[in-house]
Amino acid sequence: MQFAEDSPELPADFPASLVDVPEIWNFETEAENSPDQNQYGLWLHSDNGGIDAVCEFIQHLLRKFDPKGRVSVEWSNDCSKPRTDAYGGGAAIITARKIKTMTTGEWLQKQTTRGRQHQPKGDQ
């Protein structure tokens, strides 16, 4: 599923919890299933970001199909050109009630700050 920016209107049965998401819906979905192995999955991918919309979409699915469930997601950012700010990623833990995310940059900043606080004064 992918929304085009020039789409005139959302379908009448579009979920209310996702009404604000289509403008940042920069990902595609592909269903995977292996009934013989009882494994089913959903592959979400994008060349243009959209992690916020992905998290909202997964939360919508949890609310509808598994209100007590939890989904963890990892993502990566990369670039075809060598740029120092183009690589990284993050992770999210999503439940029907809460979305918690952290990028690798945020994690690194926390670790660096924590490391400075615990260094002896002469080593700073």
Number of C-alpha atoms within 10 A of each C-alpha: 9 10 15 11 11 7 8 7 6 11 7 7 6 9 11 9 12 14 10 11 16 16 13 16 24 22 19 15 13 11 9 11 12 9 8 6 7 7 9 10 10 11 10 15 16 13 11 11 16 18 23 15 19 22 22 20 17 20 26 20 15 19 16 10 11 13 14 10 13 16 14 14 14 13 15 12 14 13 12 6 7 9 9 8 10 12 13 14 15 17 16 18 16 20 22 20 12 12 17 11 17 13 16 16 14 13 12 11 12 12 12 11 11 11 11 13 11 9 10 8 8 5 6 9
